[in-house]
Amino acid sequence: MTTITDPASLPTLFESRLNAGDIDGVLALFAPDATMRTTTGTVITGPDALRQEITGTVAANGHLTNKPRHVLVGADTALLITDWTMEITTPEGRISPTGSTANIARRLPDGEWRFAVLNPLGTA
């Protein structure tokens, strides 16, 4: 596994691991108590719910493109703003939703950075 010493690398790692179908690799980017607001607006917490969400995205042939915009670091917390496009297959066909995230990363006691809060809907 990659040692994550710079929170700015998290969006790129998330993109590459998700696009490779590496569910465990994506989940390794989350803090143990991470929370995520899904693109449907549902808030999920914990490893089981996160695994289910990421597994569903991989099963839908999800392909993510992230464009990091801002990283603001204060002490052991970072705000990551990233523009994204996600191509996924739905029962109605292939769609490509877009948005801007407002994610929070936290430096864990071992010094590595992990996502603590993922909000792909940004302020929407």
C-alpha positions in Angstrom: 0.0 0.0 0.0 1.0 3.6 -0.7 2.0 5.7 2.3 -0.1 8.9 2.1 1.8 11.8 3.6 0.1 14.5 1.5 -3.7 14.9 1.6 -3.6 16.4 -1.9 -2.9 12.9 -3.3 -6.1 11.4 -1.9 -8.4 12.4 -4.9 -5.9 11.0 -7.4 -5.5 7.8 -5.5 -9.3 7.5 -5.1 -9.7 7.9 -8.9 -7.0 5.4 -9.9 -8.1 2.7 -7.4 -11.8 3.1 -8.2 -11.1 2.9 -12.0 -9.0 -0.2 -11.5 -11.9 -1.9 -9.6 -9.8 -2.0 -6.4 -12.5 -1.9 -3.8 -10.2 -2.7 -0.9 -7.7 -0.1 -2.2 -10.4 2.6 -2.2 -11.6 1.6 1.2 -8.0 1.9 2.5 -8.3 5.7 1.8 -11.0 6.1 4.4 -10.5 6.8 8.1 -12.1 4.0 10.3 -15.1 6.2 11.2 -15.5 7.9 7.8 -18.8 9.3 6.6 -19.9 9.8 3.0 -22.8 11.6 1.5 -23.6 9.7 -1.7 -24.6 11.3 -5.0 -28.2 10.4 -4.1 -27.9 12.5 -0.9 -27.9 9.5 1.5 -25.4 9.8 4.3 -23.6 6.6 5.1 -21.1 5.8 7.9 -18.8 2.8 8.6 -16.9 0.3 6.7 -19.8 -2.0 5.7 -21.9 0.9 4.2 -18.8 2.3 2.4 -17.9 -1.1 1.0 -21.5 -1.5 -0.3 -21.4 2.0 -2.0 -18.0 1.5 -3.6 -18.9 -2.1 -4.7 -22.0 -0.7 -6.4 -20.0 1.9 -8.2 -17.5 -0.7 -9.4 -20.3 -3.0 -10.5 -21.9 -0.2 -12.5 -18.6 0.1 -14.5 -17.9 3.4 -12.8 -15.1 5.5 -14.3 -14.1 8.5 -12.3 -12.2 11.6 -13.5 -11.1 13.9 -10.7 -9.6 17.4 -11.1 -8.3 18.7 -7.8 -9.0 22.4 -7.4 -8.0 23.4 -3.8 -6.4 21.8 -0.8 -6.5 23.8 2.5 -4.6 22.2 5.4 -4.8 23.3 9.0 -3.1 21.2 11.6 -4.3 17.6 11.1 -7.3 18.5 9.0 -7.5 19.2 5.3 -10.4 20.5 3.1 -10.2 19.1 -0.5 -12.2 20.6 -3.3 -12.3 18.5 -6.4 -14.3 18.7 -9.6 -15.4 15.3 -10.8 -17.1 13.4 -13.6 -18.4 9.8 -13.1 -19.4 7.7 -16.0 -21.7 4.8 -14.8 -24.0 2.3 -16.3 -27.6 2.5 -15.1 -30.7 0.4 -16.2 -31.5 3.4 -18.5 -28.0 3.4 -20.0 -24.6 5.1 -19.5 -24.7 8.4 -17.7 -22.0 11.0 -16.8 -23.0 13.0 -13.7 -20.6 15.8 -12.7 -20.0 17.8 -9.6 -17.6 19.4 -7.1 -16.7 17.8 -3.8 -16.1 19.3 -0.4 -14.1 16.5 1.3 -12.4 16.5 4.6 -9.2 14.5 5.3 -7.6 13.8 8.6 -4.1 13.0 9.6 -4.2 9.8 11.7 -2.0 9.1 14.6 0.4 7.1 12.4 0.9 10.3 10.3 -1.0 9.1 7.3 -3.9 11.0 5.7 -7.3 9.5 5.2 -10.7 10.7 4.1 -12.9 11.5 7.1 -15.9 13.1 5.3 -16.7 12.7 1.6 -19.3 14.9 0.1 -19.4 14.6 -3.7 -22.3 16.9 -3.9 -20.3 19.8 -2.4 -22.6 22.5 -1.3 -25.6 21.2 -3.4 
